[in-house]
Amino acid sequence: MSKKNVPTYAVVVDASVARAAGSLESVRPRGALCRDFLLALRSVCHRITWTPAIKAEWDKHESLFASQWRVSMFSLRKLRTLGEALSSAVQDSIREHCHNKDILSIVLADCHLIEAAAATDFRIASLDDQARGHFADLARVVECLRDIIWVNPAIARERAVEWLRKGAPDGKSRRLSKSR
C-alpha cells in the first residue's frame, strides 16, 4: 500500500515516549522501539497533537533524539496545535465516577492526554500502562473514554510501528473500552 493510500491521524504522544526514545545507534529494546515509533509516525505522514501541557512535559522529559525529532516535525508542519481551552467534561466525568483518591490523582495527571485525543483523532501513544489500565476501568462508566485508542510503543507485541504504517486503524482491541 502506498503512503498516499494510508489514512493519517493526529496522535497524542506522551512525554514518556519522548523520554525513552533512543538515538539512532541505540540498541536497547525500549529506546529502539520508541525511536522507531517516532520515525514511523513522521514517515507515514501522521501528525502529533500538541497542547501547552504536552509541550511542557516534553520540554522537561524529552531525550536528545526526541528533541531533534520534534524540531523536524515542526519544520514539516506536522504538529496539530490545540489551545488551552480543552473540554473539562472529561475531568468532570472522571471525578464523578472515580472514588479512589489515589487512582483519581493518577488519571487526572494524564487527563490532558485524553482531552487532546478526544479533541482530535482519539489516538494516544504512551508508556504509562498504569494510567491506561485505570482509564480502561473507568471507560466502563465514563463514555467519553470508550473510543480512545491507546498504544504502548515500548511493548513489542503491540506492533506500534506496524499499526502506524497501516494508518493507525481503529482496532477495537486497542480501545480503552476493550483494554481490560
PERA-V655150 format. One record per residue. N is the residue number from 1. OMEGA is omega in degrees with one decimal (none if undefined). BURIAL is # if it has 24 or more other C-alpha atoms within 12 Angstrom, else .. Layout:
{{N | OMEGA | BURIAL} {N | OMEGA | BURIAL}}
This chain:
{{1 | 179.1 | .} {2 | -179.6 | .} {3 | -178.9 | .} {4 | -179.8 | .} {5 | -179.3 | .} {6 | 176.6 | .} {7 | 178.4 | .} {8 | -177.0 | #} {9 | 169.5 | #} {10 | -178.1 | #} {11 | 173.4 | #} {12 | 179.9 | #} {13 | -179.4 | #} {14 | 178.9 | #} {15 | 177.1 | #} {16 | 177.2 | #} {17 | 179.6 | #} {18 | 179.7 | #} {19 | -175.3 | #} {20 | -174.6 | #} {21 | -178.3 | #} {22 | 178.2 | #} {23 | 178.4 | #} {24 | -179.9 | .} {25 | -175.3 | .} {26 | 177.0 | .} {27 | 176.8 | .} {28 | -172.7 | .} {29 | -177.2 | .} {30 | -179.9 | #} {31 | -179.6 | #} {32 | 179.5 | #} {33 | 179.6 | #} {34 | 176.6 | #} {35 | -179.0 | #} {36 | 176.4 | #} {37 | 179.6 | #} {38 | 178.6 | #} {39 | 178.5 | #} {40 | 179.5 | #} {41 | 179.4 | #} {42 | -173.3 | #} {43 | -179.0 | #} {44 | 176.2 | #} {45 | 172.0 | #} {46 | 176.8 | #} {47 | 171.9 | #} {48 | 176.1 | #} {49 | -171.5 | #} {50 | 175.5 | #} {51 | 176.2 | #} {52 | 180.0 | .} {53 | 178.1 | #} {54 | 178.5 | #} {55 | -179.3 | #} {56 | 178.2 | .} {57 | 178.3 | #} {58 | -179.5 | #} {59 | -176.5 | .} {60 | -167.6 | .} {61 | -170.8 | .} {62 | 174.4 | #} {63 | 176.9 | #} {64 | 178.6 | .} {65 | -178.7 | #} {66 | 177.4 | #} {67 | 178.4 | #} {68 | 178.0 | .} {69 | 179.9 | #} {70 | 177.5 | #} {71 | 179.6 | .} {72 | 178.3 | .} {73 | 177.6 | #} {74 | 179.9 | .} {75 | 179.5 | .} {76 | -178.3 | .} {77 | -179.0 | .} {78 | 173.4 | #} {79 | 174.8 | #} {80 | -172.7 | #} {81 | 174.8 | #} {82 | 178.8 | #} {83 | -179.9 | .} {84 | -168.9 | .} {85 | 174.0 | .} {86 | -177.2 | #} {87 | 175.3 | .} {88 | -179.3 | .} {89 | 179.0 | .} {90 | 179.6 | #} {91 | 179.8 | #} {92 | -179.3 | .} {93 | 178.3 | #} {94 | 178.8 | #} {95 | -179.5 | #} {96 | -172.4 | .} {97 | -178.7 | .} {98 | -174.5 | #} {99 | 177.8 | .} {100 | -176.8 | .} {101 | -176.9 | .} {102 | 178.2 | .} {103 | 179.9 | #} {104 | -179.9 | #} {105 | 177.7 | .} {106 | -176.0 | .} {107 | 177.9 | #} {108 | 177.9 | #} {109 | 179.4 | #} {110 | -178.3 | #} {111 | 178.6 | #} {112 | 176.3 | #} {113 | 179.1 | #} {114 | -179.4 | #} {115 | 179.5 | #} {116 | 178.9 | #} {117 | 179.9 | #} {118 | 179.6 | #} {119 | -179.0 | #} {120 | -170.9 | #} {121 | 171.9 | #} {122 | -176.6 | #} {123 | 179.9 | #} {124 | 169.7 | #} {125 | -178.0 | #} {126 | 176.6 | #} {127 | -174.1 | #} {128 | -179.4 | #} {129 | 175.8 | #} {130 | 177.9 | .} {131 | 178.6 | #} {132 | 179.5 | #} {133 | 179.4 | #} {134 | 176.8 | #} {135 | 178.9 | #} {136 | 176.8 | #} {137 | -179.8 | #} {138 | -179.5 | #} {139 | 176.8 | #} {140 | -176.5 | .} {141 | 179.8 | .} {142 | -171.6 | #} {143 | -176.1 | .} {144 | 178.1 | #} {145 | -169.1 | #} {146 | -176.7 | #} {147 | 179.0 | #} {148 | 178.6 | #} {149 | -173.2 | #} {150 | 176.8 | #} {151 | 175.9 | #} {152 | -177.1 | #} {153 | -177.2 | #} {154 | 177.4 | #} {155 | -173.6 | .} {156 | -177.2 | .} {157 | 176.0 | .} {158 | 174.9 | .} {159 | -174.7 | .} {160 | 179.9 | #} {161 | 177.7 | #} {162 | 177.9 | .} {163 | 178.0 | #} {164 | -177.4 | #} {165 | 176.6 | #} {166 | 178.2 | #} {167 | 179.2 | #} {168 | -175.2 | #} {169 | -179.6 | #} {170 | 174.5 | #} {171 | -176.1 | #} {172 | 179.9 | .} {173 | 178.6 | .} {174 | -179.4 | #} {175 | 176.7 | #} {176 | -179.0 | #} {177 | -178.7 | #} {178 | -174.3 | #} {179 | -177.9 | #} {180 | none | .}}
